[in-house]
Amino acid sequence: MKDNNTSIYRRVWRWHFYAGVIFAPILIMLAITGGIYLFKPEIQNILYKDLYQVEQKGAPISATEQIAIVEKEYPDAKISRFRKGETKERSTEIEVLKTAGSYIVYVNPYNGDILGELKKDEMFMEWVVKLHGELMIGTIGDRIVELAACWAIILLITGLYLWFPRDGKLYGIFKIRFKQGKRIFYRDTHVMLGTWLSLFILLLVLTGLPWAGFLGDKINQVATSTHTGYPMQLWDEVPQSSVPTKEVADVPWAAESMPVPKSYNLNSLPSLPVENIIQIAEEKNVHPGFSINFPEGETGVYTISVFPQKPKDQATLHINQYTGGVLADLRFADYGPMAKVIEIGIALHEGRYFGLLNQLFGLLTCLGLVLIVWSGVVMWWKRRPAGKLGAPTKLKSDKMSRKVLALTILLGILLPLAGISIIFVLLIDYFLIRRIPAAKEYFSA
């Protein structure tokens, strides 16, 4: 039994080691960009203060007048979105589509002055999000980030297994040994932070996976097919397109796959001005700070969406552009159990749910993750022999136990990209590393 346990320990250690070395740079990058994003409102308020802040002077001019001013300034652009400031000291945002891309124009609602513009995908936080979510290389980057997140979960599981005290001593959990060499210091730091922050890191990773391109789509499909996302029967009698709401507006995760309804015009009515849509949103008690996305085509709809601090205040509404009829009105109370859990998780992930306390806990977790990964890399570098990778050595009879095999299969099913990568690594090991003497020698220790 002792030999079997030693074999399991060695195999788990090797997987933990390889995953840690391979994904260390990505995990550090995710932790740093995630820590920055937690303070998105505060950072943007500082960076764009001159565009965001206005002085209240009298009554604001109408939304139509503000839009007309922007149209005059941008005659070749198309207005796509209108956002009324959530406070009286906040500017109006009017999004315009130009040949060069999407721009946000900031307007003083009291006098119509255009304060400036920002290209949407060049705003600081957009860069942070792209780096955090897709390494700024699109779909391939998205898959790499998702793979790293999946392996972060495996690293936590294997790390806790490796730490589990077998001699009754808890060094590195309640005590860091400062006087027994740098390697021991880094080891205790790695273990202590990894153990105490494991649940917070796991929560951070799990709440980010619904955004992942591969697993996120599968989660959305499960939520839709099991009716645990949103109740489709709420709009059975409404004409619907095949376009998901996420393609016409930025909406909460729970509303992304909801089909966009169609506007119908039985009496040849003109399209309603945006003031009417604002009035409808306010009458429906939509949380301040909502955006109104404009209709696309004759059957298009006005789409109202809002991302407040609390998920319970979320709302996604589709409005008939001719009659002002509410074709769809999705609130947190309408979400299925899976959607509610995911939306709360997203709010926690972004640092919105508990305000500053949530941000500080998130920042502590991100900084802790950086130190965990960094201390692990330092430990490896200090013990790495010259000319070799320095991986934990294999036992001669290194046969995978049933327990390890069962856990590997389970993780491969729950985390598909990780499962595919495990199969890929095993094939590389069997067909290349074991058969090339130089590679075998390099990876053996």
N, C-alpha and C positions, 0 to 999 in steps of 0.2 A: 504493500500500500504506500509505503514511503517513497519508493521509486516512481510509482504512478503519479503521486502528488508532485514530486520533483519535476517529472516530465511535463505535467500540466503547467506548473509554475514557469518553467523555462519557455514553453511555447507561448504562454500569455505575455511573458516579458518581451519576447522577440517581436510579437505583433505590436505591443505597446511602444516598443523602441522604434520600429520602422515607421509606424504611423506618426509618432511624435516628430521624428526627424523630417519626414516628407512634408507634413502639413504645418510645421511650425511657422514658416513665414506668413502663410495665409491666415492662420489663426490669430497671429499678432496683428496683422492688418485689419481683420474683422473686429478685433477687440478695440483697436484705436479708433477706427471709423465709427464703430457703434457707440463708443463713449462720446465722441463728438456729436453724433446725431441726437443723443439724449437731450442736448441743450439747443436744439434747433430754434425754438422760439426766441430764446435769449440772444443767441448768436445773430440771427437775422435781424432782430430789432436793433442791434448795434451796427451791423454792417450796412443796413438799408434805412437807417433812421430818417434821413432826409426825404426818402420816398414814402415811408410808412406814416410819419407823424404830420398832422396838420393842426392848425389852430381853429377852434370853433368860432365862427363869425356869422351869426344870424342863422337863417334856415338854409339847408342844402338845396341846390337846384335839382331838378328831376333827373332820374336815371337816363331818360331819353335824351335830355339836353347834354348830359355828360357823354353819352355814346355819340351824339351828333358832333361834338367837339373833336372826339377821337377820330371819327370817320373823315372829318375835314382835314385833320392833320395827317391821316394815313389813307388817302383816297383809293389806293390799290390793295388795301388789306381787307380781310374779312373778320368781322367781330365774331368771336366764338364763345366767350364767357364773360359774365359780369359778376363781380363780388362786391357787395356793400360792406363797408367796414363794420367790424363787430362793436366798435366803440365810436363815440362822437369825435375822437381825436385821431381816428384811423382813416387813411386815404381809401379811395375806391380803386379796385383792380379791374381793368378791362383787358382781356386777352385778345390779341389780334394775330391772325395768320398771315404772315408775309412770305414772299418768295424764299427768303433766307431762313425761315422757320417760325416758331411760335414765340411771341413777345408779350410780356405783361407791361401794360401802360398804367402808370399811377396818376390818378386825377384827384385834385382837391375838390371835394364835393360841395364846397361852399361858394367857390368862384369859377370852377371849371378849369383852373390852371393845370396844365400837364406838368407833373413834377419830374418825370423822366420815364425811362423804360429799361427793362432787363430782358435779355434773351433767356427764355425759360430754362433751356438745358445747359446754360452757362452760369446759373446761380450757384453760389458756393455749396449749398446743401444738395443741389442736384449732382454736383461732382462727387460729394461724399457718398450719396446714395448709390451712384453708379459704380463707384469703387467698392463699396460695401456689398453690393448685390450681384455685380457681374464683372468685377475687375476692369471695367471700362472696355470689355471686348465682347459684349453681347451675349449670345446664347451659350457659347463655349465657356465664357467666364461664369455665367450663371450655374452651369453644371459643375464647374470646379469648386465654386463656393458651396454648393449643396453637398458635394462629395466631402469637402472639408468639415462641414457641419455634422454630417453623418458620422465621420470618423472621430469627431470630437466626443460624440456620445460613446463610441467604442473605447476611446481613450479614458473616459471617466470610469466606465465599467471595469476595464482591465486595470486601471490605476488603483481603484478601490480594492480589487482582488489582491494585487501585489502588496498593497499597504497592510492589509488585514493582519494584525499582530498574531504571530505564531509562537512567540516566546513570552507573551504577557507584557512586553514593554511598549510604551506608547510615545517613544521619542518621535518628534516631528509633529505631534498632535497638540500636546500641551507644553512642549519644551523644544526649543531649538538649541542645538549644541554649537556654541560659538568658538570653543577652544580646541576643537578636535580636527581642525583642518578645513580648508575651503570646500572640499567636496562634500564633507559631512554637513557643513552649513547649507550648501545648496540643496542637498538631498532633503534635509529637514524642512527647508523653506518650501520646496516642491511638494512634499507630502502634506505639510500643514495647510497650505493654501488650497491644494487640491482636495483635501478632505473637507475642510470647513466651507469651502465655496462650491462644492460639487452640486448641491441641489440648486443653487442660484444659477450656475453655469448651465446645468441641464434645462432649467426653466427658460433661460435665455435662448438656448439652441432650439428647443421644441417650439417656442412661440415664434421663431423666425422661419421655421420650415413651411408654414402655409404659403409663404411668398415664393418658395423655391419653384423653379420652372417645371421640374419633373414631378417631384413628390407633391408639390402644391396643387398641380392639376389633378392628381389622383385623389387628394383629399377633397377637392372641390367636387369631383365626380361622385365620390362616396356620399358627400353631404347632399348633393342633388338627388341621387338615386334613392337614398333612404329618407328623403324629406326631413333631414335634420339640419338643412341649411336655411331655406325659406319656404313658406307654404305657397306653392304655385297656384293652388285653387283660389287664392284671393283675387286673381285676375283672369279667371277662366273665360269670362264673357267679354274681355277686352281684346280687340284685334292686336296681334303681336307680330313683330318681325322676327327674323332669325338672328338679329344682331344682339350680342350680349351687351349689357349696360356699360361694362368696362371699356368698350370701344368708343363710347360717346361722351364719357365723363369720368373723372376721378371719383370713385365711390368706395364705401366700406367693402371689405372682403366679402361679406355676406351677400352683397348686392351685385357683385361683379358678373355673375353668370345669368342674372335675371334678364329675360328677353325684353328688349325695348318695345313698348306698345306703339301703335300707329295713331297719329292724329287723323280724325275724320272731319270733313267739312260739308255738311248737308245743305247749308244755306249760303254758300259762297261768301263766307265771312272773311275779313282780312285777319292777318296774324296779329295777335294781341301785343301791345307794347310791354316792355319789361316791367313797368310799374305795376301792371296787373299781376304779374307773376310774383313780384315781391310781396304784394298785398296778400296773395293766396298763401305764400310761405309763412307770413306773419300770422295770418288767421289760423293756420294749421299748427301754430306754435313750434315752428322749426327753429332750432337753436341759432342764435346770432352768429354771423360769420359764414353763412351758407353761400355757396356758389350757384349761379344759374347758367347752365350750358344751353346755347341756342339751338333751335331746330335745324336739322339738315334735310332739306327737300320739303316737298309738299306734305308728306306723311310724317315728317319729323316731329319731335316733341321737345318742349322745354324740360330739362332735367335739373332738379334741385338736389344738391348733396351737401353734407356738412360733416366735418371731422372734429367734434368737440373733445374736450379732455376726457369726459366720461362716455363709455360706449352706450350707456342707456339713453343718451341724448342724440344718438346718430339718427339720420333720416335720409331716405332716398325717395324722391317723388318724380313721377313723369306726368307732365301737364299737357293736355290738348292745346296746341298753339292757337286754335281758332276760338274755342269756347271757354277755355280755362278750366275745363273739367279735369278732375284728378283721375288719371287712368291707372296709376299705381302709387301706393303710399306704404313704403316698407320701413318699419321702425324696429328697434331692438326687441320690443315685446313680441314682434311677429317672428323673430328668428327661431330656428330650431335649436335644440340643445347643443349640437356641435358648433353651429355658427356663434352662439353666445359665448361658449368657452373660447373659441378662437379669437373673437373680437376683444374679449377681456385680455387674452394673452398678448395680442398685438399692442393693446394700450400699455400693458406692462413692459413689453419689449421696447416700446418707443419712449418710455418714461413719462407717460401721460396720466396713468391711473391714480396715483397718489401724489401727484404734483412733485414738489421738490424732494420729498422723501423717496419717491420712486426713482427720480433722477440720480440721487446720491447712492442708493443701493445698486442701481445699474452701473454707475461709474465705478463703484468699489469692485463689482464683479468683473468689469472689463479690465481694470488695472490689475486685479488679482490674476486674471487669465494671462495677461502679458507676463507677469512675474513667474507664473507656473511654467509656461512654455519656455521662457528665457532660462530659468534655472535648470530645466530639463536639458536644454541644448548645452549649457555650460557643463553640466555633469558629464554628458556624452563626450564633449570635446576634451575634457581633462583626463578621461580614462581611455581615449581613443589611441590605440597603438599606431605607430608609423606605418603607412602603406596599407592599412586595413580600415574597414568601416567602423569596427569596434562594436558590432552587434553582440548581444548575449549569445554565448556559445550553445550549439545544439548538443543534445545528448546523442550517443550513437544509436540508441533505440528510441528515436523520437517519433513514436507512433501517436497520432492524434486520438485522444480518449473520446469516448462517447459523449461525455459532458461537454467538452470543448466543441465537438462536432455539432451537437444539438444547439448550443448557444450560437455558433457561427451561422447555422442554417436559419435560426430564428431572426437574428440580426439582419441577415441577408434578405429575408422576406419583408421585414418591417422597414428596412432602409435599402431599397433596391439598388441605388447607385453604389452603395458600399458593398452589397452582395456581388455586383458585377465586378467591382475592383478587386475583391478577394479572389474570385475565380481567375481574373487576369493575372494577379500576382502569383497564384499557385501554378498557372500554366508557364509563366516566365521562369519560375523556380525549377520546374520539372524539365522543361525542354531546353533551357539555355544555361542557367546558373549551375546546375548540377553536372552539365556536360562540357562546360568550358573550364578547364583547370584554373586559369587566372581569375575568373569570376568567382569560382567556388572558394578559392583561397581568400579573395578580398571580402566576400560576404560571410565567411565562416566565423570570423571573430573580429 
